[in-house]
Amino acid sequence: MWKTLCSLSLALVLLAGGQASARTPILPVEQLQAGMKGYAKTVVTGDTIETFPVEVLGVTGNDTQGYQILIRAGGDVIERSGGISQGMSGSPVYINGRLAGAVAFGKAFNDPHYCFLQPIETMLRMLNPVVPRRGLPSSLPASTAEAGSVPAGTPLLAGGFSPLALEKLNRDLGTSGLTVFDAGASGSPRPIGNLEPGSAVGVALMTGDLTLGAIGTVTWTDEQGRVLAFGHPFLQRGDADFFLTKAWILTSLPNIQTSYKVGTVGESVGTVTQDRSAGVAGKVGPLPASIPVFVQAADMDRSENGSVRVQVVDDPQLAPDLIAAAVTSTVSQVADTAAGGSGRVEFDVEASDSQEKPLRIVRQNMFYSTDKLTDTLPEELKECLNVLMRNKLENVSIRSVDVKVDMSTESLVAEVQSASVREKHPRAGDTIHIDVVLKPYRSGDMVRTVEYSLPADAEGTVRLRVSGGAAMNWIQELIRNQKESGIPVAGSKEDGTSGKEQDKQKQEEEKKRKIRLRDYVREVNKAVRNNDIIVEYAVQGAASRSAGDEAGQGTGLTAMLAGGPHRQVTPVDYIVDGETAVSVKVKGAE
């Protein structure tokens, strides 16, 4: 019964494959027997396809869990590569001139001449999702893979990244089970041939001046430009939208666990549309949706400048980390230091909401770190991208990201010491001048004068809070809370009412004003910066409540960002910490 169903389903798949099915005859898994011999195709150096002999040792599995084909490989190619290496995944294996499957998994620390194949029937199913799953072998069972099987091509190869950026990539992407290796410079030394069975192929997350992707081998192609590769998942995203690229192989490096190919991601030639347990499927032609990113960096100490342009996959889980790593790489290569210091970051994120209406976040801020400033500089940008791409309200498309960074080893930080008002008896509505005494790092006091417009209804003795933006960390607090609970709506005041009453108040407030993503973006653009001096009017009798509460804005994050109705900020050329207070006696109306 299984053979009948298998033959029917396979016929449907091959019919979808067109002329390629006649050119590449298929060997179903049930026809394989121990002792059969054949050959496989792969690239060990450059883009030259070579062959090596294989022998079928047996088939394991069943209809429910799927089948695996165990082979032993040999020959000069295998000896030169250190055995079946990571990067050979997808290498097509032919028995009696018929395609049986693709190199997919080996066992860690075992003899590298042995590996499992992914049956070609399973891979072909990715081309036509309407083909019934019943009757075709499924992919390698998860339980088997977890028992020590190593996909022959999982590591990401980074081209053009600085060592500091590589460290950051491994930290950030390590939580997704990804490991990043240095591939040297990006790009290939010369043109690479077209994709065909046995060719090296890349699945890339970033292309351009910096590249990041995994390298494997093409298993199958047809005249329509469709491609099957890898024989195991890349990230197992299901429906995917990654760069399909050519690849250039430098060599295969021995490793105590398993050898792996080192190469570079080459020219993008199409899109990977399927990322399944059986492998990846794509098509030569149009490129995937991506985010254009431009990063400029300047070392203010040495007058050095540099920039990169990259395209990053439009993936909400990966893009923020990848863009942050591109910033770190650019800055650390220009500054050529892992020391601490101060930096000014400007970024412009252009996006559109679910209705194709423009959204834009434009920020300028200053940052300081005692060590590895390059890690700190992209964090606010990364968190803003996280919020836009992972928000719970609506889909957002990022159109472009432009970043400019100025970095110095100087410690441009200062703490608020005191403040005084020049005007003795100002009137309500007047603009007053506040002299703020700052204590810079390892330097003498200095004075920065800021202007403040008194509220029109101010009277009596008015108390003003004077603080530095770094003392509040407004944007960081906003992002942390948003990531935990989503973009919030305005909450009710903590006025001693019961829980039921508060719930009722909250419902009424939500009816009146439901926070939209656009509201949040507006408040991010207005959020206080680390280098701002903030002056706020503290209404008498309201010391226990926030300025946001005084404005009737609740205690939500929007209120926290916006502050009270009388907050005024003035940017200076130092990161400002600390706070003080000053009183001014407002002269009554005559």
KEKOLMAR-838319 format. One record per residue (C-alpha): x, y, z. Coordinates in steps of 0.001 Angstrom, whole numbers. Layout:
X Y Z
...
This chain:
0 0 0
2783 2408 905
4544 1824 -2426
1343 2609 -4337
789 5861 -2461
4454 6754 -2747
4465 6198 -6514
1328 8304 -6973
2611 11176 -4836
6070 11073 -6390
4528 11168 -9846
2709 14372 -8910
5920 15948 -7665
7886 14968 -10751
5111 16221 -13003
5512 19607 -11313
9232 19390 -12036
8679 19402 -15813
11540 18362 -18058
13938 18102 -15139
12346 14814 -14104
13347 13205 -17389
16845 14626 -17171
17330 13566 -13544
15777 10148 -12883
14872 9511 -9251
15702 6417 -7197
12954 5878 -4580
14143 4944 -1121
12401 1529 -1159
14600 469 -4082
17846 1096 -2225
19782 -1870 -890
22948 -2268 1137
26009 -2644 -1059
24826 -357 -3855
27557 1989 -5041
27498 5365 -6665
28956 8846 -6435
28266 12299 -5009
29015 15823 -6255
30405 18725 -4256
32854 21659 -4289
35985 21575 -2145
37855 24540 -3596
36626 27540 -5592
33575 26684 -7688
34856 23465 -9289
32452 20538 -8888
34165 17240 -8046
32877 13726 -7423
33609 11134 -4745
32513 7491 -4457
29858 6345 -1984
28421 3021 -857
24954 2458 587
25158 740 3967
21437 551 4590
18145 2335 5108
16579 2978 8505
13239 4414 9552
9594 3800 8754
6585 5348 7043
5616 7383 10102
8985 8714 11229
10635 8913 7841
13671 7238 6313
17403 7819 6475
19975 6440 4096
23330 5593 5647
26329 5785 3312
30095 5559 3473
32147 7989 1386
35737 7771 245
38207 8907 -2356
40622 11795 -2735
37979 14504 -2354
36921 13192 1054
40507 12850 2213
41319 16426 1177
38217 17794 2894
38782 15908 6150
35739 13715 5588
32107 14697 5129
32291 18333 6152
29751 20957 7105
29044 22722 3838
28658 19446 1930
25017 19366 2996
22891 18998 -89
25584 17217 -2115
23565 15016 -4507
24169 11277 -4356
23574 9185 -7478
23143 5403 -7483
23163 3716 -10895
22771 7146 -12487
19629 7986 -10492
19353 10675 -7795
18786 8989 -4419
19205 11827 -1944
21407 14541 -483
24171 14517 2119
22484 15839 5253
23689 14626 8653
26770 13127 10212
27566 12058 13760
29696 14361 15882
33118 12921 16796
32467 9808 14649
34362 8618 11591
33736 11463 9083
33462 9025 6171
29909 8108 7244
26764 10213 6961
23001 10073 6463
21226 11172 3296
17944 13020 3037
15803 11042 534
15203 13057 -2615
11459 12297 -2464
11215 14289 769
13086 17247 -695
10988 17305 -3867
7878 17681 -1749
8991 21249 -910
8325 22229 -4544
4635 21427 -4353
3000 21845 -945
-302 20407 -2233
1225 16937 -2567
-157 14814 315
2334 14101 3066
1001 10593 3537
2844 8088 1385
6112 9997 1152
8972 9635 3606
9061 12434 6126
12185 14311 7139
14811 13133 9583
13027 12698 12942
13826 15365 15496
14694 12713 18058
17383 11316 15766
18850 14737 15035
19041 15563 18735
20953 12357 19449
24207 13772 18096
23545 14231 14394
25256 17308 12989
23790 19126 9955
26535 19382 7354
26236 23128 6832
24660 24999 9769
27402 27512 10790
27015 31070 9557
29994 32538 7733
30522 36276 8246
32410 38219 5598
33938 41625 6317
32924 41839 9995
35303 43093 12669
36256 40745 15539
34130 42798 17954
31118 42471 15654
31690 38726 15388
31610 38495 19182
28371 40458 19214
26812 38271 16517
27649 35112 18426
26161 36545 21626
22983 37800 19985
22361 34925 17579
23563 32242 19982
20143 32283 21649
18735 31038 18310
21241 28194 18199
23396 29834 15533
27186 29952 15489
29112 32522 13455
32570 31955 11984
34866 34482 10349
35035 34064 6568
37500 36928 6082
36600 39580 3545
33210 39629 1863
32726 38779 -1801
34443 36292 -4114
37809 36708 -5872
36361 36073 -9330
33032 35345 -11056
31308 32154 -9928
29571 29719 -12265
25811 29217 -12366
24060 26988 -9855
23765 23316 -10766
23716 20029 -8815
26947 19880 -6816
27561 23652 -6861
28289 25519 -3649
25282 27645 -2711
24574 30226 -37
21517 31144 2001
22264 34686 3143
20818 36951 5808
22936 39946 4809
24597 40941 1544
26631 43915 364
29800 45291 1946
29235 42799 4787
27885 39295 4240
26375 36709 6543
24992 33353 5525
25321 29589 5503
26994 27618 2751
25762 24290 1446
25459 22396 -1807
22852 22314 -4580
20997 19000 -4783
18650 19528 -7727
17703 22179 -10293
15320 22449 -13216
14770 24631 -16293
12368 26849 -14365
15213 28016 -12133
14008 26097 -9084
16672 24886 -6665
16772 22324 -3853
19719 22339 -1442
21106 21583 2038
19149 18390 2820
18373 19755 6294
16876 23006 7607
18706 26315 7708
16580 27984 10403
13451 25911 9730
11285 28986 9208
8871 27170 6884
7849 29799 4342
11027 31832 3995
12344 34958 2309
16155 34711 2325
18813 35543 -244
19728 32665 -2580
23369 33242 -3507
26314 31705 -5218
29245 30757 -2997
33025 30499 -3267
34807 27813 -1253
38265 28565 128
38925 25197 1739
37627 22618 4188
39088 22932 7685
39553 19944 10010
37865 20180 13404
37798 17938 16463
34000 17651 16148
33534 17777 12387
35354 19499 9542
33681 22454 7841
34012 24387 4616
35211 27975 4758
33991 30213 1975
32266 33433 1096
28721 34262 153
28725 35489 -3426
26285 37203 -5755
22586 37064 -4892
20737 35271 -7683
17266 34643 -6272
15136 33877 -3246
14951 30989 -806
11213 30447 -341
11114 27261 1758
13176 26394 4826
11956 23005 6016
13289 19977 7834
14101 18377 4467
16226 21291 3263
15770 24607 1512
14008 25397 -1757
14288 28526 -3805
14225 29988 -7262
16687 31926 -9364
15224 35316 -10272
13760 38127 -8144
15498 38831 -4834
13714 38685 -1451
12289 41608 461
15126 43281 2348
16074 46358 4342
18696 48726 2875
21073 49876 5619
23706 52615 5362
26152 53168 8229
28664 56030 8489
31251 56176 11246
33889 58706 12279
36734 58469 14768
36885 62005 16126
40292 61404 17748
42056 60377 14535
39855 61978 11862
39187 58561 10322
35964 57855 8436
34261 54844 6905
30911 53521 5748
29133 50346 4652
26006 49554 2655
24206 46272 3212
20890 44608 2509
19388 42758 5486
16590 40192 5301
13247 41568 6450
12998 39129 9352
11588 40465 12661
13580 38008 14768
16936 38543 13073
17066 41986 11435
17527 44091 14627
20535 41993 15708
22016 41980 12210
21713 45747 11782
23220 46342 15232
26157 44097 14302
26687 46070 11081
26902 49277 13142
29335 47701 15621
31512 46389 12802
31666 49718 10982
32459 51746 14093
35035 49311 15496
36866 49065 12180
37009 52850 11775
38009 53543 15374
40195 50427 15583
39715 50127 19328
37817 48120 21904
38217 50830 24531
35537 52857 26225
34626 56442 25505
31761 58567 24256
29782 58498 21082
27024 60391 19323
24534 58285 17346
22022 59567 14838
19639 57211 13108
16720 57526 10734
14366 54554 10367
11806 54912 7587
8939 52440 7675
5305 52025 6687
2386 50653 8660
-183 48056 7645
-2018 50685 5578
1176 51712 3766
1225 55019 5605
4724 56273 6510
6210 55773 9958
9538 57334 10866
11801 57269 13891
14552 59894 13933
16797 59915 16976
20016 61554 18090
21607 60564 21368
24921 60327 23178
26314 57281 24953
29216 56493 27245
30860 53258 28312
33996 52452 30254
34681 49444 28019
33721 48354 24486
31745 51441 23585
31130 49887 20159
28729 47406 21770
26734 50167 23432
26320 52508 20479
23749 50523 18417
21555 49398 21329
18932 52154 21149
18586 51621 17401
18270 47878 17947
15540 48292 20530
13571 50702 18330
13757 48170 15487
12628 45431 17865
9564 47431 18789
8640 48282 15204
9189 44797 13829
7817 42805 16775
4967 45058 17917
1623 43425 18713
-587 45955 16968
102 45789 13247
2552 44757 10569
5349 47205 9858
7642 47259 6828
11062 48836 7306
11963 50803 4182
15468 51970 5104
17839 52497 8016
20480 55246 7982
22967 55515 10841
25709 58035 11609
28115 57537 14508
30822 59859 15857
33082 58216 18419
35787 59471 20774
37778 57986 23642
36985 61136 25663
34700 60763 28663
32051 63316 27724
29976 62887 30865
28972 65415 33493
26852 65459 36644
24394 68143 37699
25697 69939 40803
23374 72877 41334
21169 75361 39527
20151 78999 39959
17672 81327 38256
18976 84644 36997
15634 86473 37127
14644 87542 40642
10883 88075 40242
9668 86783 36876
6007 86793 35918
3878 83820 34855
4547 83057 31200
7997 84689 31211
11075 82961 29864
13661 82571 32607
17334 81608 32400
18689 78821 34590
22427 78482 35144
23150 74777 35629
26487 73902 37209
27910 70657 35782
30889 68633 36958
32571 66932 33954
34585 63764 34406
37997 64626 35885
37595 68323 35137
36522 71557 36795
32951 72789 37076
31317 74423 34104
28035 76246 33596
25400 75638 30928
22529 78120 30716
19115 76827 29689
15901 78725 29057
12577 77794 30582
9126 79237 29874
7093 79518 33038
3500 78223 32788
888 80917 32255
-881 79842 35439
2237 79750 37638
1937 81578 40923
3722 81864 44224
6931 79942 44762
7463 77485 41905
9772 74529 42379
11621 73307 39297
13350 69943 38950
16587 70084 36946
18022 66739 35860
20129 65045 33229
18672 62752 30583
21069 59942 31499
19610 59846 35014
16280 58698 33634
17134 56309 30808
13746 57006 29298
14050 55151 26052
15615 52061 27609
12851 51783 30190
10233 52243 27501
11627 49479 25350
12052 46988 28182
8450 47390 29265
7124 47312 25730
8947 44088 24947
7428 42453 28018
3833 43568 27646
3369 45106 24220
2555 48717 23510
264 49712 26392
-2804 51838 26728
-3088 54587 29318
-3647 53201 32801
-5826 54516 35589
-4542 56724 38369
-3534 55148 41609
-6152 57022 43617
-7093 54388 46184
-10100 53037 44283
-10915 49326 44362
-9732 46860 41751
-13175 46700 40103
-13411 50475 39995
-9938 50695 38503
-10868 48130 35858
-13936 50157 35002
-11877 53341 34816
-9359 51632 32599
-12070 50418 30234
-13504 53909 29996
-10066 55390 29339
-9368 52804 26641
-12597 53735 24910
-11581 57381 24961
-8037 56893 23821
-6573 53690 22458
-2835 53875 21930
-1770 53217 18358
1655 52332 17069
1792 55768 15484
1313 57373 18917
4188 55364 20282
6483 56318 17389
5684 59981 17943
6622 59711 21618
9866 57876 20818
10859 60732 18543
10240 63181 21397
11872 61058 24103
14549 62613 26280
18176 62048 25294
21125 61263 27531
22647 64649 26703
19548 66675 27589
19156 68968 30578
15537 68541 31675
13562 71158 33542
10128 70212 34905
7526 72228 36735
6529 70419 39933
2998 71487 40781
2587 72032 44513
746 69252 46299
1518 66725 43580
4927 65529 44639
3751 61945 44974
2369 61817 41481
4169 61818 38154
4108 64715 35762
2217 62470 33383
-528 62033 35966
-805 65810 36344
-1564 65977 32637
-4255 63345 32989
-2166 60965 30928
-2051 58015 33350
1022 56076 34330
1567 54289 30992
4715 54418 28940
3381 57173 26734
3108 59379 29807
6584 58402 30909
8014 59412 27551
6024 62595 27149
6511 63820 30710
4376 66604 32135
2870 69422 30097
5592 71804 31297
8699 69696 30727
11316 71431 28607
14622 69962 27446
17858 71500 26188
20586 69398 24534
24207 69973 25504
27497 68455 24396
27832 66160 27425
25976 63122 28711
24276 64540 31799
23524 62607 34974
22201 63638 38383
19508 66110 39402
18804 69077 41626
15983 71492 42328
15587 75242 42228
12799 77541 43382
11631 80739 41745
9172 83242 43166
6655 84246 40518
5495 87838 40732
1737 88211 40786
-178 90071 38099
-587 93818 38672
